[in-house]
Amino acid sequence: MKQVFINLPVKDLNKSMEFYKALGFVVNPLFTFDDQKCLCWSDSIYLMLQNHEMFISGINKNFPDPKQNVTATFTLPVDSLEILNNIIENGIKAGGTVPNAMVDEGFMLLRNIEDLDGHNWGIIHLDIEKFKQMRGK
């Protein structure tokens, strides 16, 4: 199985872990330590929350403040608009912020949320059949 591990530097591991649990991530204790918390979105998407010291260990670069700079964006697919809206509302209650309005492309609905450190996540509902029809495929 192919997996993706996303490493994110965060200021407060426990608060960030609670935020991501509110979005629907599940803690994976196998890869969870004092300086790193592992949460799973699915069997193939792992989120590694790391304190700043852990994140920069072995790297000779500074990292930008994601509240002031775009570093990367991540998009998570969901099965319905209701699930999308629930995730965003749960994220807001857990301290996240919504940087812009929902995008409605007809075949795709997208809402963004920023975590406590400013990392940007898109939550997307994609109707692939509608997209195929629009593209003539």
C-alpha positions as CSV (number, residue, x, y, z in Angstrom):
1,M,0.0,0.0,0.0
2,K,1.2,3.5,-0.8
3,Q,1.0,6.0,2.0
4,V,1.6,9.8,2.4
5,F,3.1,11.2,5.5
6,I,2.6,14.9,5.9
7,N,5.0,16.5,8.4
8,L,3.8,19.8,9.9
9,P,5.6,22.0,12.5
10,V,3.2,23.2,15.2
11,K,3.7,25.3,18.3
12,D,1.5,23.3,20.7
13,L,1.3,19.5,19.9
14,N,-1.7,18.8,22.2
15,K,-3.8,21.7,21.1
16,S,-3.1,20.9,17.4
17,M,-3.9,17.2,18.0
18,E,-7.3,18.2,19.4
19,F,-7.9,20.5,16.4
20,Y,-7.2,17.7,14.0
21,K,-9.2,15.2,15.9
22,A,-12.2,17.6,15.6
23,L,-11.7,17.6,11.8
24,G,-12.0,13.8,11.9
25,F,-8.4,12.6,12.1
26,V,-7.7,9.6,14.4
27,V,-4.7,9.3,16.6
28,N,-2.2,6.6,15.6
29,P,-0.3,5.7,18.8
30,L,2.4,3.7,17.0
31,F,4.0,6.9,15.6
32,T,3.1,9.2,18.5
33,F,5.8,10.5,20.9
34,D,6.5,13.5,23.2
35,D,7.8,15.5,20.2
36,Q,5.5,14.2,17.5
37,K,1.8,13.2,17.3
38,C,0.6,11.0,14.4
39,L,-3.0,11.3,13.2
40,C,-4.6,9.4,10.3
41,W,-7.2,10.6,7.8
42,S,-7.3,7.2,6.1
43,D,-5.2,4.1,5.7
44,S,-3.0,6.0,3.3
45,I,-2.9,9.6,4.7
46,Y,-0.9,10.2,7.9
47,L,-0.4,13.6,9.5
48,M,2.7,14.0,11.6
49,L,2.4,17.0,13.9
50,Q,5.9,17.8,15.1
51,N,7.2,20.4,17.6
52,H,9.5,22.9,16.0
53,E,12.7,21.2,17.3
54,M,11.7,17.9,15.9
55,F,10.6,19.4,12.5
56,I,13.9,21.2,11.9
57,S,16.2,18.4,13.2
58,G,18.5,17.5,10.3
59,I,17.3,20.4,8.1
60,N,19.6,23.4,7.6
61,K,16.8,25.8,6.6
62,N,14.4,28.1,8.3
63,F,10.7,27.5,7.9
64,P,8.3,30.4,7.3
65,D,5.5,31.3,9.7
66,P,2.4,29.8,8.0
67,K,0.2,32.6,9.5
68,Q,2.2,35.1,7.4
69,N,3.3,33.0,4.4
70,V,1.8,30.3,2.2
71,T,3.8,27.2,2.7
72,A,1.7,24.5,1.2
73,T,-2.0,23.6,1.0
74,F,-3.6,20.2,1.6
75,T,-6.9,19.0,0.3
76,L,-9.0,16.3,1.8
77,P,-11.9,14.7,-0.1
78,V,-15.3,14.0,1.5
79,D,-18.5,12.3,0.3
80,S,-21.0,15.0,0.8
81,L,-21.6,18.7,1.3
82,E,-23.0,17.9,4.8
83,I,-19.8,16.2,5.8
84,L,-17.8,19.1,4.4
85,N,-19.7,21.6,6.4
86,N,-19.6,19.5,9.6
87,I,-15.8,19.3,9.3
88,I,-15.4,23.0,8.8
89,E,-17.8,23.9,11.7
90,N,-16.0,21.4,14.0
91,G,-12.7,23.0,13.0
92,I,-14.0,26.5,13.8
93,K,-15.1,25.3,17.2
94,A,-11.6,23.8,17.8
95,G,-9.9,27.2,17.1
96,G,-9.5,27.1,13.3
97,T,-10.2,30.0,11.0
98,V,-11.9,30.2,7.6
99,P,-9.8,32.4,5.3
100,N,-12.3,32.7,2.4
101,A,-15.7,31.8,1.2
102,M,-16.8,28.4,-0.2
103,V,-15.9,27.8,-3.8
104,D,-18.7,26.2,-5.9
105,E,-17.6,25.1,-9.4
106,G,-20.8,23.1,-10.0
107,F,-19.1,19.8,-9.9
108,M,-16.9,20.7,-6.9
109,L,-17.5,22.4,-3.5
110,L,-14.5,23.5,-1.6
111,R,-14.1,25.2,1.8
112,N,-10.8,26.1,3.4
113,I,-9.8,26.1,7.1
114,E,-6.6,27.1,8.7
115,D,-5.3,25.3,11.7
116,L,-4.0,26.9,14.9
117,D,-0.6,27.6,13.3
118,G,-2.0,28.8,9.9
119,H,-1.6,25.7,7.9
120,N,-4.3,25.7,5.2
121,W,-6.5,22.7,4.5
122,G,-9.1,22.4,1.8
123,I,-12.1,20.2,2.4
124,I,-13.6,19.2,-1.0
125,H,-16.7,17.4,-2.2
126,L,-16.2,16.4,-5.8
127,D,-19.0,14.9,-8.0
128,I,-16.8,13.1,-10.5
129,E,-19.7,12.1,-12.7
130,K,-20.8,15.7,-13.1
131,F,-17.2,16.7,-13.8
132,K,-16.9,14.0,-16.5
133,Q,-20.1,15.3,-18.1
134,M,-18.9,18.9,-18.0
135,R,-15.6,17.8,-19.6
136,G,-17.3,15.6,-22.2
137,K,-15.6,12.4,-21.1
